[in-house]
Amino acid sequence: MYRRIRDLREDHDLTQKQIAQVLGMSQTGYSKYETGENDIPTAVLIKLADFYKTSTDYLLGRTDKK
């Protein structure tokens, strides 16, 4: 899951700071999601799926279909 959110961010040529702003949090807090240091809360996972126009199942690694 953590690799997928990083890969999606990089595929969209976005910085951690930009995604953190979308989520209304600090860059440091967001970076901990990408490294797996912190689990991603459900509400944040849904926001990321909506932002990237993908499913939460894709973000969670339950499917390879975006």
N, C-alpha and C positions, 0 to 999 in steps of 0.2 A: 504494500500500500504506500509506504513512504517513498519508494523509488518512483512510483507512478505520479505522485503529485509533483515531485521535482521534475520528472521528464515532461509532464504537461506544461509546467511553468516555463521550462527552457524551450520547448517547442513553440511556445507563444512569444518568445523573446521578452519575457517579463522578469523583473527582479523580485527577490523575496520581499523587499520593501513595498513594491507595488501591490503584490498579493496581500500583504499584511494590511495595507490601507483599505483594500476591498473588503477585508474581513473585519476591519475596525480594531486591529490589534497591533502590537509592536512587531518589528522585524525579528527581534530575538525570539519572541514567543512563537512566531510562525516557523522560524528555522528549526525549532525543537520538534515540530511536526515532521519536517522533512528528514531529520536525522533519526527519528524514532525515539527520541528522548522522552517526548510526551505523546500520549495517545490523543487522537483527534476526536474532539467531542462531536456527537451526532449533528448538532446544529451547524458546526463548521464544515463537516463532511458534506452536508446537503448544500451549503453555500458554494463550496468548491465544485460540486457536481453541476450545479446550475450555472456557475460562472464559465466552466469549460464545456458546457452543453454535453455532458456525458452522464452515465449512471453512477450511483453510489456503488453498485456491484462492481463496476469497472475499477473504481478507485480502491475498493477493498480487495481486488484481485480475485473476485468470484467469477469473473468472465473476462475474456480478452476482447469482447465486442464493446466498442465505445458507445 
